[in-house]
Structures are given as C-alpha cells and as structure tokens.
Amino acid sequence: MINYCIDEQKRRMKIVNIEEHQPPNNKNSNEERNFTLEDDIDKLAPKYKEVIILKYIQDMSIIDISKVMSCPEGTVKTWHSRALKQLRDLLNKAGDFNV
C-alpha cells in the first residue's frame, strides 16, 4: 500500500518553475531554470525518499512514519534531517540558490 501511495504521489507532483535572478550584465539573466522537485527527491536514498514523501506529501507525523516504516522515531528524525540536507545541497548545486 505504501508503494502504491508513493507511486500515486509521484504521478501527481507538480513542476516548479523558478526564474533565476542574476545581475543585469550577466548574459544568462534571461534564462529560466526549470526543475522538478520530484527529480531531486528521486536522487535521495530510498529510506530518505520515503520519509520525505510520507512527511510532506502524505502529511504524516514522525510517530506515524516510524510505525509505517517499523523503525524508532529517532531513526526517522535522523533520516528526515539528512534528507532535507541532501535536498538543500541539490538545490544549491543546481541553481546556486541559498536555501
């Protein structure tokens, strides 16, 4: 059931368009950077990916996620923290954004 929900949420994820802001003298100032958050989430390790999807897409609490994944709450919190750090790093690397 969890895998079905994850697949369904992937299908429904929306594309996020971000216009890259650069100084006017830069030749790339008119370019737009398109990316999907789904692509960045797919780059995460499966356990991190599952925590992010359950937390933010399924709107589950850490306690509920720990029950679904059959692991301690502390482990879920660690995986959540690491997943957010990796997503932050991917966003910074992809577009030099300060997230």
C-alpha positions in Angstrom: 0.0 0.0 0.0 2.9 2.4 0.8 4.5 1.8 -2.6 1.2 2.4 -4.3 0.7 5.7 -2.4 4.3 6.8 -3.2 3.8 6.0 -6.9 0.5 7.9 -7.0 2.1 10.9 -5.3 4.9 10.9 -7.8 2.4 10.9 -10.6 0.7 13.9 -9.1 3.7 16.0 -8.3 3.8 19.4 -10.0 6.6 21.1 -11.8 8.1 24.0 -10.0 9.4 26.8 -12.3 12.0 29.1 -10.8 13.3 32.2 -12.6 17.0 32.5 -12.0 17.8 36.0 -10.7 21.2 37.3 -11.8 22.8 40.7 -12.2 21.6 42.5 -15.4 25.1 42.5 -17.0 25.2 38.7 -16.9 24.5 37.1 -20.3 22.3 34.4 -18.6 20.0 36.8 -17.0 17.0 35.9 -19.2 17.3 32.2 -18.8 14.8 30.3 -16.7 15.7 27.3 -14.7 13.1 24.6 -14.8 13.3 21.7 -12.5 11.0 19.3 -10.7 11.3 18.6 -7.0 10.5 15.1 -7.9 13.8 14.8 -9.7 15.7 15.9 -6.6 13.7 13.6 -4.4 14.4 10.7 -6.7 18.1 11.3 -6.2 17.8 10.5 -2.5 18.4 7.1 -0.9 15.2 5.1 -0.8 14.8 5.4 3.0 15.2 9.2 2.8 12.9 9.5 -0.1 10.2 7.5 1.7 10.5 9.7 4.8 10.2 12.9 2.7 7.2 11.6 0.8 5.4 10.4 3.9 6.1 13.6 5.8 5.4 16.2 3.2 3.2 14.6 0.6 1.2 12.3 2.9 1.3 14.8 5.8 2.2 12.1 8.4 3.8 12.8 11.7 7.2 11.4 12.7 5.4 8.9 15.1 3.2 7.7 12.3 6.1 7.4 9.9 8.1 5.3 12.4 5.1 2.9 12.7 4.8 2.6 9.0 8.5 2.1 8.4 8.8 -0.1 11.5 11.8 1.8 13.0 12.4 4.0 16.0 11.3 7.7 16.0 14.9 8.8 16.4 15.9 7.0 13.3 13.1 8.6 11.3 14.2 12.1 12.6 17.8 11.4 11.6 16.7 10.2 8.1 14.4 13.3 7.8 17.2 15.6 8.8 19.7 14.0 6.3 17.1 14.0 3.5 16.5 17.7 4.0 20.2 18.5 4.0 20.7 16.5 0.8 17.8 18.3 -0.9 19.2 21.6 0.2 22.6 20.7 -1.2 21.0 19.6 -4.5 19.0 22.8 -4.8 22.1 24.9 -4.1 24.2 22.9 -6.6 21.5 23.0 -9.3 20.9 26.8 -9.3 23.2 28.4 -6.8 20.2 29.2 -4.6 20.7 29.9 -0.9 18.2 27.6 0.7 
